[in-house]
Amino acid sequence: MPRKPALDPRVTPPAKTARGQADARRVPTLASLRAEIDRLDKELVTLLNRRAEIAAQIGQVKEQQGLDVWSPAREEEVVARALAASRGPLPPETLRLIFRELMSGSRSLQRTLRVASLGPKYSYSHLAAVAKFGNAVEHVPVGSIAAVFEEVNRRHVQFGLVPLENSTDGRIADTLEMFTRLPNLKIRAEVKLRIRHCLLGRCQWGQVQRVYSKAQALSQCRHWLSKNLPQARLVDVVSTAAAAEHAQREEFAAAIASRAAADAYGLNILAENIEDQTHNITRFAVIAEQSEARTGHDKTTLLLRLPNQPGALAEVLTCFKKADLNLTMIESFPVN
C-alpha cells in the first residue's frame, strides 16, 4: 500500500505576496470605520445647513407672494421622493422620521408655527401633532376639543389638531359638533395614528383599584379591562395624558395611555397593547382658517345641513352619483 510522503518540517512556507499584504492592510478596523463616519457627518452637516439656507430663502419668497409657510402636500412629496431614492439599509420609517424633523427645523427658520391639540403633552392628539408637524413648532396643549377650535378661530394658533374618527368607536361627536359651530374653519390635512394602549402605573397589577383614561380609550379596552381588572373602577378624564398624571399622583391608580406617556411621567408599563381591536387607528384632522391648495389628488370633506324630511339625504347623494364621485365616509348626526 503506497504511503503518503511526510512533510519536511525544515521547509519554510512561501512568503506572502505584495498583493496579499495590501489586501490585509485594507481590512477595515473600528478606528478606520469611525473615521469614515466622522468624515460623512461633516459632509452631512454642510449639506443640511446649505439646505436650511435655501429653505430660508423659500420662506422669503412665500412671504412676498402671501403664501403659507406650511404646505403638507409639498412635504409629502419630499418624503415620497426620498423614500423612492433610498436603496437601504435604513428602513423607510426611519427615513420618514429624519425628514419630518428636517422639514420641521427648516420650516421654523421661516416662521415658528403654533399648533393646538388636546393636552396635556403626550396625549395621542399631541403625538399625532408631532407626527405631522415635527418638534420644531410650538405645541399648545388645551383642555378640550372645543378649545382647539377656539384657539384657531381666535388666531391664537395657526393650526389645530382634532380627532375625527376611530376604527373601533367611530366618529368623534365633539369634533363634528364644533364644525357646525365654527363652519369657517377648514380641514388642511389628515393624520392617521396607530393607537397602542398601555396600562401604566406605580403599583403592581393586582393592586390597581382605579383606571383613568379618556372615554374613547376606556371603550377601546373594555373587554380587556373586564377580563383582567374586573374589580377596578373606571374613571373618565379629559385625555390619556391627564390619566397618566392621575396614575403618577395616586398610589393604587393606573392609566390607559401611550408608551410615550409612560416615559414622560415616570410610570411602569404594567401591560402593553391592551386594545380590543388589533388595528386600532384614529384619524385626526389639521384645522385652519385657510383651505389647502388643490393638488389633483385630494380628499374633500363636506358638512351639509339637511331638512328633517323623507328623501332629503337621497336627493343629495344623487348629486354625487351624477358627478361620478366616490364617497369613502358618510355620517349623519343631529345638530343641537
DAJO-V301716 format. One record per pair of residues at least 12 apart in sequence whose C-alpha atoms are under 7 Angstrom apart, sorted by the first residue. I is the first residue (numbers start at 1). J is the second residue. If there is no record, write none. Layout:
i;j
I;J
I;J
This chain:
i;j
52;106
55;106
56;109
56;110
59;110
69;107
69;110
69;111
72;189
79;96
79;99
100;134
101;134
101;135
104;133
104;134
104;135
104;136
105;136
108;136
108;137
112;137
112;138
113;137
113;138
113;158
114;137
114;138
114;139
114;140
114;157
114;158
114;159
115;138
115;139
115;140
115;157
115;158
115;159
115;160
116;139
116;140
116;141
116;142
116;148
116;157
116;159
116;160
116;161
117;140
117;141
117;142
117;148
117;160
117;161
117;162
118;141
118;142
118;143
118;144
118;145
118;148
119;141
119;142
119;143
119;239
119;241
120;141
120;241
120;242
121;141
121;241
122;241
122;260
122;261
123;239
123;240
123;241
125;161
125;162
128;191
128;193
129;161
132;191
145;162
145;174
145;175
146;178
148;160
152;288
158;288
159;286
159;287
159;288
160;286
160;287
160;288
161;284
161;285
161;286
161;287
162;175
162;284
162;285
162;286
163;175
163;282
163;283
163;284
163;285
164;283
164;284
164;285
165;282
165;283
166;281
166;282
166;283
167;280
167;281
167;282
168;220
168;277
168;280
184;289
185;287
185;288
185;289
186;287
186;288
186;289
186;290
186;291
187;285
187;286
187;287
187;288
187;291
188;286
188;287
188;288
188;291
188;292
189;285
189;286
190;283
190;284
190;285
190;286
191;283
191;284
191;285
192;281
192;282
192;283
192;284
193;281
193;282
193;283
194;280
194;281
194;282
195;280
195;281
195;282
196;258
196;273
196;275
197;256
197;257
197;258
197;272
197;273
197;274
197;275
198;256
198;257
198;258
198;259
198;269
198;271
198;272
198;273
198;274
199;254
199;255
199;256
199;257
199;269
199;270
199;271
199;272
200;254
200;255
200;256
200;262
200;267
200;268
200;269
200;270
201;247
201;248
201;253
201;254
201;255
201;267
201;268
201;269
201;270
202;248
202;251
202;267
202;268
203;251
203;252
205;270
207;252
208;232
208;252
208;253
208;254
209;231
209;232
209;233
209;252
209;253
210;232
210;233
210;234
210;235
210;252
210;253
210;254
211;232
211;233
211;234
211;235
211;253
211;254
211;255
212;234
212;235
212;236
212;237
212;243
212;254
212;255
212;256
213;235
213;236
213;237
213;239
213;240
213;243
213;255
213;256
214;236
214;237
214;238
214;239
214;240
215;236
217;256
220;275
220;276
221;274
221;275
221;276
223;276
224;274
224;276
240;256
240;257
241;257
241;261
243;255
243;256
244;257
244;261
244;265
248;265
248;267
